[in-house]
Each structure stands twice: as structure tokens, then as C-alpha cells.
Amino acid sequence: MKIKSFGPVDERAKQQLERCAEQARFAVLCADHHPGYSQPIGGAVAYAAYISPSGVGYDIACGNKAVLTDVMADQIDVKTVMDDIERLIGFGVGRPNPEPVDHEVLEKIFKAEFRPQRKMLQMASNQLGTVGSGNHYVDLFKDEQGRLWIGVHFGSRGFGHRTATGFLNLAKNRNFDDKAGNDSMDAEPTLIRIDTTLGQDYIEAMNLAGDYAYAGRDMVVIKVLEIIGARAVEEIHNHHNFAWLEEHFGEKVWVVRKGCTPAFPGQKGFVGSTMGGTSVILEGVETPESREGLYSTVHGAGRVMSRTQAAGKQKWIKGVPHRVSKGLVDWEAVQLRMMELGIELRGGGPDEAPEVYKSLDEVLSFHGDTIKVLHRLQPIGVAMAGSEVVDPYKD
């Protein structure tokens, strides 16, 4: 087993990856890595005989979509557009848009091969095209030519969360519908052999959650295009919490990426920065180091401060938040800074402030010539769930 790392290594994240890789052929720590549940975020592990529900994680198929539009950024009223995005797209729990949704992925769930997913149809329908909370967002950008881009980041919502919980239960001889276990962040990886019914069921269910996540991001982008009155010129769309059957070093392996963007030669990816920082469209490049990195790259800037450190602790009493301790981030100062930068901010909170993340440019630099940056995207509008939103399905 060989581990390839990019940039400075977080010791706890490295230990997590080493535990995950005991049964693996190869493993990678991308430069935005930090500790996650069992497998570190920013980690990729290649298994010959196993699939790992804990590696993919609870937010199956979380990912990014970016769309280049046919309008220039200075042709739109950003404030009005962001007001409409906040009003018409569901952030966090619940859907402010009451219109029923329809998409072929719901028919797939209705007929799901893994039958327990069929029971999630109503929830999946209710949440399709909603964004969630945490670090999930709908953003507007302008590139170096002043062109308008849309960028979104979220995953499979409650459908994926319940699917992941169910398989983690089944792998530990519990019932699918039991509540999630109380495993520690540093729990041993949950591994399921590929050559078992459970392993094949997980792959089938994971792929359906992936289809659902793709559909949700597509629907949100379509809605934003309608709000703007624009067309899509180019689309870039990737999962970064997923497992793929790939060939590396002459072997067929299941590559479990958690918080990793696949970056095969010529493959494009959208990597978001902070609410105030420059995001990028990048492309994978064929080099010896990219091969060693399993053609994986960063999915964001990477956290340096936990949500609790940033925002402090609070208790919810009868649906009302009560501050227990003060965090390190001055949220009012952050909001003022966003105004000074000309960014229309909707929602967000201290746990998503720019200072809780690394520098994306620095993180990308550690990946050297394994990638090339095609476009740099400056945020002009950022929409996220507010910090008062409770969302059990955030990543």
C-alpha cells in the first residue's frame, strides 16, 4: 500500500487515511485535506476487493456544478437576482418554493433495485432541487473576461444521507432503518466486500443517489438561468464524494474519493473557494505525479477552523438558538467585508467565513503540474443557508 500526499500533512487526517488504507492498494491526501468521519476529507483510497460506505460518507455524491452563461456579469442586476435565488430556491430544511417537481430520477427511485430506497420517494421528491446548509451554496461569478458563471455545491440531501446510514447499519448487523450509530470521527473504516450481495446493493444504491444529486444540481442551475434570463454555454459537473471503478497501475480498483475532485487528463472541474475568494475552473494534466495521485485533486480550500471554533456553541431550546460560548469569527465584520468587496451575500454564518478556510491558491499550488487553471472566477453573489438553519443532511 502506497500513500501519496500533496502539501503539508495533518497528522490526524493522515492517521485516518492509514487506517482506511490497510486493506487498500493505494491512497492519496489532497492538499485541502482535514479530518473527516473515518476517512479524511480530501482523501482518496483505492480498494481492489472492497467498497466503503464510510469513505463515500453520509452526503453521497456531494459535488459541484459550474455553468458559463451567454451574458456578461455587468448586464444583470445582481441584487435582484440574488433576492430571487433566496426566495425561489430552498436552502436548509424545507422548500420555500411550493411548486411540485418532476424529474426522471424520481421514476428511478420509484423502481429502485435496492427496494428500501423506494420508501424514500416522497422525501426525495420534496427535497429535489433544494440546496441544504453547511458549506452548500448557489453563487454567481464573473471570470477574467467579465462573463457570468453560476456555481452550485450540494449533494443527495436526505435521500443520500438515509441511504448511507442504512448501509452503515447493515454492515454492522443492524437494521437498515435504525438510527445512525454513535461512531467517533476516528472510527475504523466500514468496508464491504465487492463480491457480496451487500456490496453490490451498495454500489447500486450509491449510483442512484449520484443520479439524484446530479438531477438536483441540474434543476437548481436551470432555475437560476430562468431567473437571469440566460442560456448555458458550457457545463462542468462532478461528484467529489463517490466511488468509481477505475484502472490504476494496471489494476482495476474502486477509488473512494471523499472531498476529492476527479481530474483525469483533459477532465474539467469546478473548485469553489470561500464566499469572498476566487474559485477556479481547472483541468487534469497527465504527469507522473497525477498518476500517483490517482488523478484526484482538491474540492475546495479546506478548513482550518472547526464550525464550533468559528461560531461558538449554541443550544436549541424550543426551536430558538441560545448562545453558550462565543466563537472566533466576528460575523458582522465579515458581512461588512463582503459589502466592501461588492459581493451580494444571502445567508451564511461565522462557520463559513473566509478565515475558517485555507487559501485556495496555496492549496492548488501544492498540486503543481497535475492540474492547470483554465478560468478564475470572482464571486459577485453568494447564497447559503443562514446559520440559524438546522439541517440534518449537511456534509
N, C-alpha and C positions, 0 to 999 in steps of 0.2 A: 504494500500500500504506500502510495506517494502523495504528499500534500504539497500543493503549490500555493504560495501566498503572495499577495500584492500589497506593498506598503507596510507601515508599522502594524504589528500584530497585537491584538488584545488577548491577554493570556487566558481569560475565562472563555472567550469565544473559541480560541484555539483548542482548549481542553474539550469543549463541547464537540468540536469537529473531529477531534481524535477519537472520542467515544463513538461517534456516528460512523467513522471510517474503519472501525475494527473489522467489519465484515465487507469492506468495500475494496475496489481496485484502485481508485484514485479519488482525490478530494481537493477542493480549492477554497481559499479565503479571498474574496474580492476586497478591494481597498476601503469599501464603505461598511465593512463587517462590524457587527457588535453582537453581544449575546442575545439569543432568542430562546424560544421554548424548545429544548432538547437540541435541535440543530441551529447553529448561529444564523442570524440574518446576514446575508452576504456570503453564505456558504453553499457550495455545490458538492454533492457526493455521488460517485458512480458505482452502482451495485450490479454485479453480474447475476445474482440469484434472488435479490430482494427488491421490494418496493417499501417505501417508508411514509406512512401517513403523518407521523410526527415531523418528518422532514419537509414534506409539502406544506404542512401546517393547517391551522384552522381556516384561514382565508384562502381556500383553494382557488387557484387561477387569479389571484390578485395580479393586476398588471396595468400597463399604461397604453393609452391611445393618443396619438397626435395627428392632427389634420391641418394641412395647409389649405387655406381658403382662397377664393378668387377676388378678395377685396383687400385693400390696404388698411392698415390699422387706423390711420387718421381719417378714414371715411366713416367710421362708426362713432356713435355716442356711447362711450364705454360705460358711463354711469348708468344710463338707461338699460343697456344690455345686461349689466351685472344685476340690476334690480330685477329684471325679468328672469334671469337664471335663478336667483334666490327664490323667486316666487313660484316658478313653474317646475323646478326640479327638486326632488325630495332629498334632503340631507339629514343624516342621522336616522332616528326612528320615525316611522310614519311617512305619509306621502301628502304634501300639500296639494299636489295635482290629483284630483279625484277621478280623472278620466280612466276608464278601463284600458288595459294594454293588451296587445295581441302580437304574438311572435311565434314562429315555427318551433322555437326551442321549448315552448310550453307543451306542444304536442309531443315532443320527445320525452318530456318529463312524465306526461300522462301515460306514455307507453314504456317507461324506463325498464331496461333489462333487469336492473337491480331493484326489485319491487318496493323496498322501503322508501325509495326516493319518490315513488308515485304519491305517497301520502303527503309530500311536501308541496304539491302542486299549487294549492291556494296561497301559501306563503310565498312561493316563487313568483306567482302572478302578481301578488300585492307589491313585492319589492323589486320587480324587474324595472330597471331604469332609474333606481334610486342609488344614491352615492355612498351613504354611510358616513362615518365620522372618523376620528383619529386623524391620520395624515392623508385622508382621501379628499380629492378636490376636483373642481372644474375651473380651469384657468384660461385666460386669454393672453396671447403673447404677440409681440412683433419681432420679426427677425432682422438681420443686418440690412435687408432691402426694404424694410418697413412693411412687409407683408404680414397679414393677420393669420395666426395659428390658434387652434383650440387644442388644449391638452386636458386629459382626464386620467384619474388614477383611482381605481377601486376594483373589487373582486366579485365573488359569487354570493356575497351577502349571507343571509340566514340559511339559504339552501346549501351553500358550501360548508358553512360552519356546522350545521346539523349533520351533514354527510361525514365530515371529518370526525366529529365527536362520536358518531355511530361506529365508524371503523376502528377508532382507538379503543372503544369499548369492546367490540367483537374480538380484537386482537388480544385482549386481556380477559377473555372468557366472561365478559359481561353482556347484558342485553343491548341491542342496538340503540334503543330509546332511553337507556339510562342517562342520568346527568353526567356531565364531564367529570372525570376524576380530578383529584387534587394533586396531580404530579407537580414536582418542583420544576423550575426553569432548567435545572441541570439534570433532568431525568434521562435515563438511558433511552436511546432511540427505540421507537416501536417499528419493528421490521416484520414484514410478511413475505413469505416465500412466493416467488412468481408462479411456481408450478403447483399452486394450491387454488382451490375454488375461491377462497377468501381473497387471495392476491389478484386473481382475475376479476373478481367482483369490484375490488377497489379501483383497478385500472379503468373498468367500465364506468363506475360512478364518478371518478375523478374527471374523466373526459367529458362527461355530461355537465359537471359543474363548470368545466372550462368553456363549453359551448354557451352556458348560461351567462358566464362573465363576459365573454365576447359580445353576446347579444345586448347585455346591459350597457356596456360602454358604447356600442354602436348606437343604441337608442338615445343615450344622453347627447352624443355628438350630433345626431340628427336634429334633436330638439334645439340645441344651441345654434346650428346652422339655420334653422327656421326662424329663431329669434333675430338673428343678424340679417337674414335675407341673403345668405351666401351659399356657394357651392363648394364641395370638396374637390381640390385639385390633386392632392396626394394624401394617402393614409398610411400610417405606421402603427402597428398594433402588436403587442407582445404580452404574454403572461410572464411574471417573474416569480411566482410560487407554483411550481408544477414539476412533473416528472415526464421525461421523454426517453424513448428507446433510441439510442444513438450508437454510432460506432466510433470508438476512440482507441488509438494504438492497436488497431487490428482486432478489437474485441467489441462485441455487442453488449452494451451496458444500459441500465436505467439510470439516467442522470437526474438526480433530485436537486432542483435549484430552489433555494429559499431566499428571496430578495436578491436574485441574480437575473440579469437580462441576457438571454442567449444572443451571442454575437459571432455567428459563423461568418466566414469571408463573404463580403457583399451584403450581409443581412443588416438592415437598419433597425435602430432602436431609439425610443424617446426616453430620456432620463431627466426626471424632474429635479430641480434644486429646492431651495427654500422659497417661502412666499415672497421674499424680496430679492432672490438671487437669479442668476442666469441659468436657464435649463438648456439642454442640448439635444440635437438630433445627431446620432453617431452611427458609424458603420463598422462592422467587424473586418479585420485585416488578417491575412494568412501570414503568421510568423511562428517560429519555434515556441515562443512564449505563449502565444494564443492557443497553440495545441496543448501545451502543458496546463493551461488554464481551462481546459475543456470548453473552449470557445464561450466563456462566460465573462460578463462584465458587470459593472455596478448597476443598481436600480435607482439610486438616489445618492444624496450626500453622506448619509449615515449619521446616526445620532451620537452625540457626546454627552447628553444630559437626559436622564430619565424623565418621564412625564411628571412624576411626583416631585422630583428635584426642581423642575421648571415651574410647575403650577402650585406646589404645596399640596397639602392633604385637605380633603373636604368630606363631610358626611352628608348623606342624603336623608333627610327627615321629612316624611310625608310629602315626598316629591320636591322638596326645596333644598338646595345646596347650602351647607353651613361650613364656613372655613374653619379648619382645625389648625393648620400651620401655613405660614407664608412661603411662597416659592421664590426662586432666584430671579425670575423674569419679571420686569416691570412692563406689564401688558399695555398700559396706557402709553408708555414711551414707544413701544413697538408700533402701536396704531398710528401715533403721530409720525413716526419714521416712514411708514407706508404712505401716508398722505404726502409727505415731503418728496417721496420718490415718484409720486404721481400714479400710485397703484390703488385701484378701487378694490378695497377689501370688504368681503362679506363673510361674517362668521370668524372662525379661527379662535385661538386662545393661546395662553402662555406656553403650553406644551408643544406648540407648533411654531414658536417664534424662531427667526433665523439663527439666533445664538445657540439653540439647542442642537444644531447640526454642524458637521464639518464643512469645509469649503469644497464645493463640487469640483472646481478647477484643480485643487490639490489632489483630491481623490482620483480624478481622471488621469492626472499626471503619473500616478504610480502604475497605471496600466500601459504606459508607454506606447509603443507602436502596434499594440494588439488591436487598437481601435483608431479611427480618425473622426474628428468632429466635422460634421457637414454644415450645421447651422447652429447659431447661438440665439436663444430665444429670451427676450426681456419680458418679464411679466407686466401687464397693464391692468389686469383684473384677476382677482383671486376669490373663489367662493369655496368655503368649507363649512362643516357643521360648527356651530358655536360651542364653546367649552361647557355650556350648561346642558348640552345634549348628552343623554345616556344612551349608548349604543352597544349592545352585547356582541355585535358582529364586526367591530373594528379590528384591524390586524394589530 
